Amino acid sequence: RDLKVEDPVFKNHAVDMPMDVLLGKPPKMLRDVTHREPAPIELPADIDAKEAALRLLRLPTIADKGFLISIGDRSVGGMISRDQYVGPWQVPVADVAVTTAGFDTNAGEAMAMGERTPVAVLNAPASGRLAVGEALTNIIAADIDDIRKVRLSANWMAAAGHEGEDANLFDTVKAVGQELCSELGITIPVGKDSLSMKTAWQEGGEDKAVVAPLSLIISGFAPVADVRRTLTPELENDTDTRLLLVDLGKGQDRLGGSCLAQVFNATGTETADIAASELKAFFEVMTRIKREDRVLAWHDRSDGGAFVTLAEMAFAARVGIDAVLPAGASGGGLAALFSEELGGVMQVAAKDVEAVRQAFSEAGLGDCLHDIGTVNADRKLNIAAGDLRVEGALEEFLGAWSEVSRDMQKLRDNPECAEQEYESKLDAKNPGMSAKLSFDSSDNLGAPAIVGTKPAVAILREQGVNSHVEMAHAFHRAGFESHDVHMSDLLEGRVALGDFKGFVACGGFSYGDVLGAGEGWAKSILFNSRARDAFEAFFAEQDRFALGICNGCQMLSTLKELIPGTEHWPRYLRNRSEQYEGRSSLVEIVKSKSIFLQGMEGSVLPVAVAHGEGRAVFASDADRDAVAGNGQLAMRFVDNHHAATEHYPENPNGSPLGMTGMTNADGRITITMPHPERVHRSVNMSWRPAEWGEDSPWMRIFYNARKWVG
């Protein structure tokens, strides 16, 4: 019980002191607690495997979380490499979140979570071990080279004082903190607790209470060597591959506390569990075979068991799967399909199966690896275990999985939009996102090579704006000198707008993202004589440019009385979905006069979208047609067939004809609702073609601006 800090240079201890000196000697708390034996509820004996599968896919724990994920900003900061949405169909099944450590590096950080609260009803220490294990089987999808580099945050919740719960808490803290993590070499430097998870009341003279089971939510963090090497559940369908099940439960297939038990109003009896030695060996062998580039796809096994793991992998790639799971001796086919023992499913090339098998054998996990099947092209799930089989069209299972998300959206948002998104997910002819380039995205137009010239660009922001740093880097990368300019600098005369060759009004949550925030930003200019004169003079100069993104787009559109050649521009109002939209959407670059988009005409690109008020509303149809017909329409949303669309969610805000980017009459002033600056590096795109290099095609708009300045 000493605190020691070693100095590796002087080979001594810079700090060496007893903990009693640091913390004093507080009185020890003594609690007299007892264990309470749970009363298990057996699963029904006559469960139909397909009915069970469909029930599980509709369970909110397992079902599509799109209704929650799409209303959050998952691209802010321009350093997010892996968000929840995976693949061309943008399916929310990612195991791990990954960010880059900067704008000029592929190193980064990973975060993943784990929790198995229902298991605590039967076996609290096992629920804690499984929570840690699930965080590790998730975070292994990132490029982490040593399990000891993983750090955990532990969020404990319990009904302290309730019979048996203090004992459960003590046992679980000991099992996780003193035993499991100690053996794994993992620390838990931070966490929190909520120990009042019980509510009691009287009704009709009768005492009633609701008590939450012990809950440990684990968040794992680790440094990542290369964010580009992150694995996802998206299956490949163009090579000869095999699906391998990693079963760290070694065939025990215990169902206690599982989602299967929940959907049949039972608890089950014996729960899944894990030993530190198996987790450590698993992490080491997975690290080895990933570094050898033998793993094509990975998805952990957790809620819903191996069936749900396979189904979600199929959803991400829109392929079918033929698989036969090993039926363990204890539970038979049903348990093999739906038990939640730790592990996962990986896809490997057929030629690498033997090498992977050998690696697992050398790690002492040979009996945990099973070759279970492969993908098929007929979009059918055909998954068997023992004498049971679950089979059906991919769309049948995908429809069940997405029902909860649709129904929640229909209650909360525009119900017509919710139904359109659901139909789009189930459209068997939906080809998924694809890109089309009309230019060489690796050509930087020679801009950074111009010696001795770094034109100054003002990165303009207002209270709450949060896209200014990635915007500054994109312009810097293209050969500009980026200056951070706050609106207060202009309003109070500390900075002169005329000192810059261009400015960009950045996106984000200006004024707390209240409705009409961009318009409020504009009015701070229109009603300030100094600022109004400065902006009006700037827009009149023929050798100056301006770019407005998201809130900045709404802001510039409100300043159109100061901008020559913008009399037909629209206002930007609340999205048709009646909700904030954070997505990766396809846009087509339309031939226009915009200096930023020259040479990009006809290209179709994925781009980050993050706005609540992006719907273009024109004063009249004549204004809309004028913008579309006079070279001022610069960008429009398209569907996965590359056709301009008003369909949701391909058009996330409902703008007419998909119109989402415009320019003024001479092309110097451009506004777009999407965020190209957040994806100016390919590695920051939620989905992209594999062949794209360091610069994403969106860097061309910044190079174009640099070339135009000369």
KAURZI-V918146 format. One record per pair of residues at least 12 apart in sequence whose ideal C-beta (glycine too) atoms are under 7 Angstrom apart, sorted by the first residue. I is the first residue (numbers start at 1). J is the second residue. D is the distance in whole Angstrom. If there is no record, write none. Layout:
i	j	d
I	J	D
I	J	D
//
This chain:
i	j	d
1	18	7
1	19	5
2	16	7
2	17	7
2	18	6
2	19	7
3	15	6
3	17	6
3	19	6
3	22	6
4	16	5
31	166	6
33	166	4
33	167	5
33	170	7
34	164	7
34	167	6
35	164	6
35	167	5
36	163	5
36	164	3
38	121	6
38	122	5
40	122	6
40	267	5
40	268	7
40	269	5
41	266	4
41	267	5
42	266	6
42	269	7
43	255	7
43	261	6
43	264	6
43	266	5
43	268	6
44	264	6
47	264	7
47	334	6
49	334	6
49	337	6
49	388	4
49	389	7
49	390	5
50	390	5
50	392	7
52	260	6
52	338	6
53	307	6
53	390	5
54	400	5
55	263	4
56	259	6
56	260	7
56	263	6
56	304	5
56	308	6
56	338	7
57	311	7
57	397	6
57	400	4
57	401	4
58	400	5
58	403	6
58	404	6
59	259	6
59	262	7
59	263	6
60	404	6
61	259	6
61	303	5
62	259	6
62	303	5
62	304	5
62	308	6
63	401	6
63	404	4
63	405	7
64	92	7
64	401	5
64	402	4
64	404	7
64	405	4
65	92	5
65	405	7
66	92	6
66	405	5
67	405	4
67	408	4
67	409	5
69	84	5
69	92	5
70	581	6
70	582	6
70	583	6
71	579	6
71	580	5
71	582	7
72	582	5
73	582	5
73	610	5
74	582	5
75	582	7
75	608	4
75	610	6
75	675	6
75	678	4
76	466	6
76	467	7
76	610	7
77	470	6
78	469	7
78	470	3
78	677	6
78	678	5
78	684	6
79	99	5
79	100	5
79	103	7
79	684	7
80	99	5
80	684	6
81	98	5
81	99	6
81	100	6
81	108	6
81	227	4
81	230	7
81	683	5
81	684	6
82	94	6
82	96	6
82	97	6
82	98	4
82	230	5
83	97	7
83	686	5
85	584	7
85	686	5
86	232	5
86	233	6
86	234	5
86	316	5
87	234	4
87	316	5
87	317	6
87	687	6
88	432	3
88	433	4
88	434	7
88	687	6
89	318	6
89	432	5
90	584	6
90	686	7
90	687	7
91	315	5
91	316	5
93	233	5
93	299	7
93	312	5
93	315	7
93	316	5
94	232	6
95	112	6
95	138	4
95	141	4
95	233	7
95	299	6
95	300	6
96	110	5
96	111	7
96	112	5
96	138	6
96	139	5
96	141	5
96	142	5
96	230	7
97	110	7
97	111	5
98	110	5
98	142	5
98	224	6
98	227	5
98	230	5
100	227	6
100	683	7
103	473	4
106	226	5
106	227	5
106	228	6
106	683	6
107	224	6
107	225	6
107	226	7
108	224	4
108	227	4
109	221	7
109	223	6
109	224	6
110	139	6
110	142	4
110	144	6
110	222	5
110	224	5
111	219	6
111	220	7
111	221	5
112	135	5
112	138	4
112	139	4
112	220	5
113	135	6
113	138	7
113	217	7
113	218	6
113	219	5
114	131	4
114	132	6
114	133	7
114	134	3
114	135	3
114	138	7
114	218	4
115	131	5
115	134	7
115	215	7
115	216	7
115	217	5
115	218	7
116	130	4
116	131	5
116	134	7
117	213	6
117	215	4
118	257	4
118	262	6
119	256	7
119	257	4
119	271	5
120	168	7
120	213	4
120	214	4
120	215	7
121	213	5
121	257	6
121	267	6
122	256	5
122	257	5
122	267	6
122	271	5
123	271	4
124	168	4
124	171	6
124	172	5
124	214	5
125	171	5
125	172	5
125	175	4
126	271	5
126	272	7
126	273	4
127	172	7
127	214	7
127	216	7
128	172	4
128	175	5
128	176	4
128	216	5
129	175	6
129	176	7
129	180	5
129	273	6
129	274	5
130	272	6
130	273	7
130	274	6
130	342	7
131	216	5
131	217	7
131	218	5
132	152	7
132	176	6
132	180	6
132	181	7
132	218	5
133	274	5
133	279	6
133	342	5
134	300	7
134	302	5
134	342	7
135	152	7
135	218	4
135	220	4
136	150	7
136	220	7
136	279	6
136	283	6
137	300	4
137	342	6
137	343	7
137	344	6
138	300	5
139	220	5
139	222	6
140	283	6
140	286	5
141	230	6
141	231	4
141	298	5
142	224	5
142	230	5
143	224	5
143	225	5
143	226	5
143	229	4
143	230	7
144	222	5
144	224	6
145	225	6
145	287	6
147	184	6
147	185	7
147	186	7
147	280	6
147	283	4
148	185	4
148	186	7
149	222	5
149	223	6
150	186	5
150	220	5
150	222	5
151	187	6
151	189	6
151	221	5
151	222	7
152	181	7
152	186	6
152	188	5
152	218	6
152	219	7
152	220	5
153	190	5
153	191	5
153	219	4
154	188	5
154	191	4
154	216	6
154	218	6
155	191	6
155	192	6
155	217	4
156	191	7
156	193	4
156	216	6
157	194	5
157	197	5
157	212	6
157	215	4
158	195	5
158	197	6
158	214	5
159	197	5
159	198	4
159	211	5
159	212	6
160	195	4
160	196	7
162	198	5
162	211	5
165	214	6
168	214	5
169	214	6
172	214	6
172	216	6
176	216	7
180	276	5
183	276	4
184	276	5
184	279	6
184	280	6
197	212	4
198	211	5
227	683	6
228	683	6
231	295	6
231	297	6
231	298	4
232	297	6
233	297	6
233	298	7
233	299	4
233	312	6
233	313	5
233	316	5
234	297	6
234	316	4
234	317	5
235	297	5
235	313	5
235	316	7
235	317	4
235	319	6
235	347	5
235	375	5
236	296	5
236	297	7
236	347	7
237	317	6
237	319	5
237	375	6
239	349	6
240	349	7
240	350	4
241	296	6
241	347	5
241	348	6
241	349	6
241	350	6
241	374	6
241	375	7
242	348	6
242	350	5
242	353	5
242	371	6
242	374	6
243	323	6
243	345	6
243	347	6
243	372	5
243	373	5
243	374	6
244	345	7
244	346	5
244	348	6
244	356	7
244	369	6
244	370	7
244	371	6
244	372	7
245	306	6
245	325	7
245	343	7
245	345	6
245	370	4
245	372	5
246	282	7
246	343	4
246	344	5
246	346	7
246	368	6
246	369	6
247	341	6
247	343	5
247	368	5
247	370	6
248	274	6
248	278	5
248	282	6
248	341	6
248	342	4
248	343	5
248	368	6
249	272	6
249	339	7
249	341	3
249	342	7
249	343	7
250	367	6
250	368	6
251	326	6
251	328	3
251	329	7
252	328	6
252	330	6
252	341	7
253	328	4
253	330	6
253	331	4
253	335	4
253	336	5
253	339	4
253	341	6
254	270	5
254	271	6
254	272	5
254	339	6
254	341	7
255	268	4
255	331	6
255	335	6
255	339	6
256	268	4
256	269	5
256	270	5
256	271	4
257	271	5
258	338	7
258	339	6
258	340	5
259	303	5
259	304	5
260	338	4
272	339	7
272	340	5
272	341	5
272	342	7
274	342	5
281	363	5
281	364	6
281	365	6
282	365	6
284	363	6
285	359	5
285	360	6
285	363	4
285	365	6
288	359	6
289	356	6
289	359	5
294	348	6
294	352	4
294	355	6
294	356	6
295	346	5
295	348	6
296	347	4
296	348	6
296	349	7
297	313	6
297	346	7
297	347	4
298	344	6
298	346	5
299	312	6
299	313	5
299	344	6
299	345	6
300	344	4
301	340	7
301	341	7
301	342	7
301	343	5
301	344	5
301	345	7
302	340	6
303	340	7
304	338	6
305	337	6
305	338	4
305	339	5
305	340	5
306	325	6
306	336	7
306	337	6
306	345	7
307	337	5
307	338	6
307	383	6
307	390	6
309	344	7
309	345	5
310	323	6
310	345	6
310	383	6
311	381	6
311	397	5
313	345	7
314	381	6
314	394	6
315	398	5
315	401	7
318	379	7
318	394	7
318	432	7
319	375	5
319	376	7
319	379	7
320	375	7
320	376	4
320	377	7
320	378	5
320	379	5
320	380	4
320	381	6
320	394	6
321	373	6
321	375	6
321	376	7
321	381	6
321	382	7
321	383	7
322	373	5
322	374	6
322	376	5
322	382	5
323	372	5
323	373	3
323	383	5
324	372	6
324	373	6
324	384	5
325	337	6
325	372	6
325	383	7
325	385	4
326	370	5
327	385	5
327	386	3
332	386	5
333	385	4
333	386	3
333	387	6
333	388	4
334	388	6
336	385	4
336	386	6
337	383	7
337	385	5
337	388	7
337	390	7
343	368	7
353	371	6
357	369	6
379	393	6
379	394	4
379	428	7
380	392	7
380	393	6
380	394	6
381	394	6
381	397	6
395	426	5
395	428	6
398	425	6
398	426	6
399	426	5
402	422	6
402	425	5
406	418	5
406	419	7
406	422	4
413	577	5
413	578	5
413	579	5
414	576	6
414	577	5
414	578	5
417	576	6
417	577	4
417	648	4
420	647	6
420	648	5
421	648	6
421	649	5
430	640	6
431	640	5
431	641	7
432	640	6
433	586	6
433	606	6
433	640	6
433	687	6
435	604	6
435	605	6
435	606	6
435	689	5
436	603	6
436	604	4
436	642	7
437	603	5
437	697	6
438	600	6
438	601	6
438	602	4
438	603	5
439	599	5
439	600	6
439	603	7
439	700	7
441	692	7
441	695	6
441	697	4
441	700	7
442	693	6
442	695	7
444	703	5
445	703	5
445	707	5
447	478	5
447	479	4
447	703	5
447	706	4
447	707	6
448	478	7
448	479	5
450	479	6
454	479	6
454	480	6
454	481	4
455	480	6
455	481	7
455	501	4
455	709	5
456	481	5
456	483	6
456	499	7
456	500	5
456	501	6
457	475	5
457	480	5
457	482	6
457	483	7
457	500	6
457	501	6
457	502	5
457	503	7
457	504	7
458	483	5
458	485	4
458	497	7
458	500	4
458	503	4
459	471	5
459	472	5
459	482	5
459	483	6
459	484	6
459	485	6
459	504	6
459	506	6
460	485	5
460	487	7
460	503	5
460	504	6
460	505	5
460	506	7
461	486	6
461	506	5
462	487	5
462	510	5
462	521	5
463	510	6
463	511	6
464	508	6
464	509	4
464	510	5
464	511	6
464	512	6
464	513	7
465	506	5
465	508	4
465	510	5
465	551	7
466	508	3
466	509	6
467	506	5
467	507	4
467	508	5
467	549	7
467	550	7
467	675	6
467	677	6
467	678	7
468	484	7
468	506	5
470	677	5
470	678	6
471	504	6
471	506	5
471	677	4
472	484	7
474	677	5
474	680	4
474	699	7
474	702	5
475	702	6
477	699	7
477	702	7
478	699	7
478	702	4
478	703	5
478	705	7
478	706	5
479	706	5
480	706	6
483	500	7
487	524	6
490	531	6
490	534	7
491	524	7
491	528	6
491	530	7
491	531	5
493	530	6
497	534	5
497	535	7
497	538	5
498	534	7
498	537	7
498	538	6
501	544	6
501	709	5
502	544	6
502	545	4
502	546	6
502	705	7
503	546	5
504	547	4
504	549	7
504	552	7
505	548	4
505	552	3
505	555	5
505	556	6
506	549	6
506	552	5
507	549	4
507	550	3
507	551	5
507	552	6
507	675	6
508	550	7
508	551	6
510	551	5
513	612	7
515	574	7
515	613	7
517	551	6
518	551	4
518	552	7
518	554	3
518	555	4
518	558	7
518	572	7
519	554	6
519	558	5
521	551	7
521	555	4
522	555	5
522	558	3
522	559	5
525	559	6
535	559	7
535	562	6
536	562	5
539	562	6
539	563	5
539	564	6
539	669	7
540	564	7
544	668	7
545	595	6
545	668	5
545	705	6
545	708	7
546	669	5
547	596	7
547	670	5
548	671	4
549	672	6
549	675	6
549	677	6
550	610	7
550	611	5
550	673	6
550	675	6
553	572	6
553	671	4
553	672	6
553	673	5
554	572	4
554	613	6
556	669	7
556	671	5
557	569	5
557	570	7
557	571	6
557	572	6
557	671	6
563	664	6
563	669	5
564	664	6
564	665	7
565	664	4
565	665	2
565	666	6
566	664	5
568	623	4
568	626	4
568	627	5
568	632	7
569	662	6
570	616	4
570	617	5
570	618	5
571	617	5
572	613	5
572	614	6
572	615	7
572	616	6
572	673	7
573	613	6
573	615	5
573	617	5
574	612	7
574	613	5
574	615	7
575	612	6
575	613	7
575	614	6
575	615	6
575	652	7
575	653	4
575	654	6
576	615	6
576	648	7
576	653	6
576	654	3
577	648	6
580	612	4
581	609	6
581	611	6
581	652	4
581	653	6
582	609	7
582	610	5
583	609	5
583	649	6
583	652	5
584	606	5
584	608	6
584	685	7
584	686	4
584	687	6
585	606	7
585	607	6
585	609	5
585	637	6
585	650	7
585	652	6
585	674	7
586	604	6
586	606	6
586	637	7
586	638	5
586	640	7
586	650	7
587	605	6
587	607	5
587	635	5
587	636	7
587	637	6
587	638	7
587	660	6
587	674	6
588	604	5
588	636	6
588	638	5
588	642	7
588	644	7
589	601	6
589	602	7
589	603	5
589	635	6
590	633	5
590	634	6
590	635	6
590	636	6
592	631	5
592	632	6
592	633	6
592	634	4
592	663	5
592	667	7
593	631	5
593	632	7
593	663	6
593	666	6
593	667	3
594	634	5
594	663	4
594	667	5
594	670	5
595	667	5
595	668	6
595	704	6
595	705	6
595	708	5
596	670	5
596	701	4
596	704	5
596	705	6
597	634	6
597	701	6
597	704	7
598	704	5
600	700	6
603	697	7
604	638	6
604	642	5
605	697	6
605	698	7
606	685	6
606	687	6
606	688	7
607	674	4
607	675	7
607	676	6
607	679	6
607	698	7
608	674	6
608	675	4
608	678	4
608	679	5
609	652	5
609	674	5
610	675	6
611	653	7
611	673	6
614	653	4
614	655	7
614	673	4
615	653	4
615	654	5
615	655	5
616	655	4
616	656	7
616	659	5
624	656	6
627	662	6
628	657	7
632	662	5
632	663	5
632	664	7
632	665	7
633	659	6
633	662	6
634	661	4
634	662	6
634	663	5
634	670	6
635	660	5
635	661	3
635	672	6
636	657	6
636	658	4
636	659	5
636	660	6
637	650	6
637	651	4
637	658	4
637	660	6
638	658	6
644	657	6
644	658	4
645	658	5
646	658	6
653	673	7
660	672	6
660	673	5
660	674	6
676	698	4
676	701	6
679	696	5
679	698	6
680	696	6
680	698	5
680	699	5
680	702	7
681	694	7
681	695	7
681	696	6
682	694	7
682	695	7
682	696	4
//
